[in-house]
Amino acid sequence: MSEKMIFKELTSPTKRFIFYAISVFIAFFFIFWKFADELIEKELHKFDLTIIDWVQSFISVKHTKLMELITFLGSFKAVIWISILTIIIMILNKKRWEALFFLIAVLGCSFFNTILKWIFHRTRPTIHPIIQETGYSFPSGHSMVSFVMYGMLTYFLVLFFEKRSAKIITIIFFSVLVLFIGLSRIYLGVHYPSDVIAGFSAGGAWLVICLMFLKIILEIRSKRRKNNLEGT
């Protein structure tokens, strides 16, 4: 089936969704490209140090324990267990395409993050590391993967909830959580602020792509199922 035929099968709301998705993708891509370019030109030093000094000025025993807990929510173990639980729930509720795209989103994000780290080869900051991490720094894996995973969860929950208040609370909760996961990486001294922002933007770009194709597939399947029922 050609791209024109696929586009014709889509409803106006889905076409608008695609238009907005492409616009958001371009914005995320531009932000990532800007920080990547600044990194290559070695012009991020002042920007990173200014934010690191401010964030780490709040270091205390209580704050450190909280940040270690928050950073765990974006860790490999947390992502694995949350993903498995989410996929099981989706499959049990016969949301197989949603489960598939959730898996593609998380695994694909992890794969692209590894490639990007290998491309840029940025070493981690050594200013005041509270915990120890290995591997390269740019972009932040915690920030990138958590943006995608919790972003997908937010999207599905917003579709599931009927009350507007529940939708708003869900968006705010996961937005704050992802923001603090990124902030925790700066606080704990294992990432530069530019790593975190680049992680958010790269993750956002990938998330938009996954949601856009999921929307298209579900729309086409729903329309064809309806046509089949009407034809029988």
N, C-alpha and C positions, 0 to 999 in steps of 0.2 A: 504493500500500500504506500502511495506517495505521500510526501509531507503535506501537500495541498489537500489531499483527500482526508487525511487525519485531522487537519485544522478545521475543515468544513464540518466534521462530526461533533466538534466541541460547541458547547453552549456559550452564550455571551459572558456569563459570570466566570467561566473557566478561561476564556480568552483574556478577560481583564486580569485574572489571577496570573496568567502567563506574562502579560505585559508588565505588571508590577514586579513579578519575580525576576524578570530579566533586568529591570531597572535597579532592583536591590542588589542583584548579582554584580552588575557593573560597579555599583558603589563600593561593595565589599572588595572586589578585585582591585579597584583603584587604590583603596587604603592599603591593601597588602603590597601592591606594586610600589607605592610611595615609600613605605617603610623598608622594603627590600632594597630599593634604590639608595635610600639614605644609609643603609647598612653597608652596602658595597662602597659607597663614597666615604664611609667612616665619619658620618656627620650626626650620629645618634648619641654620642658620649654625653654631651651637656644635658640633652633631653632626659636620658636615662638616669643620670646621677641626681638630677633635681628631684625627680619623682621618688627614687630609691631613698634619698635622704629624708624626704617627708614621710613616706610610709614607715620606714624603720625607726622614726622618732617615736612611734607608738609602741615599741617593743616592751613587753612586760611578760611575766610568767603566765598570767591569765590569758592575755591576748595570744601568746604563743600556743597554748593548749587549744584555744578555739581555732586558730589558723591551721594547726595540724589536723584537726578534725575536718575542717572545711576542705583542705587540700586532699584529704583521703577520698572525699566524695567525687573527685575528678581523677582518682588513681586508676591504675590498670585493674586491680581487684574489684573496686567498686563498679567500674564500667562493665566488667564481665558479668558480675552477679545481677546488676540492674538490667542489663541487656537480656540475659537469659530469662529472668522473671517476666520482663515486658513481652518478649517473644512468645513465651508459654501462654500468657494471658490472652494475647492476640489470637493465637492459633485456636485456643479453646473457644473463643468467641467468633471463630470463622473469619478472622481478619487476616487472611493469608498474604495478600498483597502488601498490606500494611506491615506485617511481620517481616516479609522479605525485604522491603525497602528500608525498614529500620535496621536490619542486619547489614544491608549494603551501605547505608549511611555511616554506621559506626566503624565497620571494617574498612571501608574505603577511606574514611577520614584518617584512621590510624596508619594506613598504607601511605597516603599522600603526605602525612606529617613526617614519616620516616624518610621519604624521598626528599622533602624540603630541607630537613635537617642535614641530610647528606650533601645537598647542593650548596648550602650556605656555610656549613662547617663553623658555626659560631660557638666559641667556648663559653661556658657558664660564668656568671659574675663571681668574683672572689672578694667582694667588699665586706660582707658580714653574713656568711652562710650559717643559718641556724641548723639546717639539716643538710645531708649530703646526697647529691644526685649525680648520676653518670650520664654520658651521652652529650650530644650537642644541644644548643640552647634555642636556636631560632628556626621555626616559631615554637611557642610553648605547646607541648603535647596536651597537657592538662586543659589549657584554655581552648584549644582547637577541638578536642574530642568532647569535652563537656558541653561546649556550645552546640555541637551537632546532636549529641545524645539527648540532652535536656531540651534542646530546641524541638526535636522530634516528639518527645513526650508532651511538651507544651501544646504542640499542634494537634496531637491526637486527643488530648484531654479537653481542649477548647471545643473540638468538634463533638465530643461526648457530652459535655455539660450543656444543659439547656438554659440555666439561669445566667444572665449577663454578669451578675456579681461573682459567680463561681469562675467564669471565664477570666475576668479581670484579676481576681486573686491568684489564679493559676499563672497568668502571664507575669505578674509582679513577682510572685514567689520564685519562679525559676529564673527570671531575669536577674534578680538580686543574688540568687545562689551562684549562677555562672559568673557574675561580676566578682563576687567574693572569692570564688575559686581562683580566678586570675589574680586578684589582689593578694591572695595567700602565697602565691608563687613569688611575688615581689617581696612580701614581708619576710618570708623564710629564706630569702637570699639566693634562690636557685634559678631565677629568671630576671632578665631586664624587662622594664615596662614595655619596651618596643617588641619584645618576644611575645608578651601577652596580647598586645593589640594586634599584632600580626597573626597570632593564633586565632583570635576572635574573628578577624576578617576572612582568613582562609577557611575557617570552619563555617562561617556564615555563607560564603560563596558556595561551598559544597552542599550545605544544608538546603539552600535555595534550589540547587539543581535537582537534588533528590526529591524534594517536595513537588517541584514542577512536573517531573516525569510521573510521579505517583498520581498526581491530580489528573494528568492526561489519561493514564491507563485506566484508572477507576471510572473516569467519565465515559470513555469508549466502551468499557465492559458493561457499564450500567445501561447505556443506550442500546447496545446490541442485545442485551438480555431482554430489555423491554420490547424491542422489535420482534424478537423470537417469540415472545409470549403473545404478542398481538397477531403474529402470523399463524399460530397454532389453533 
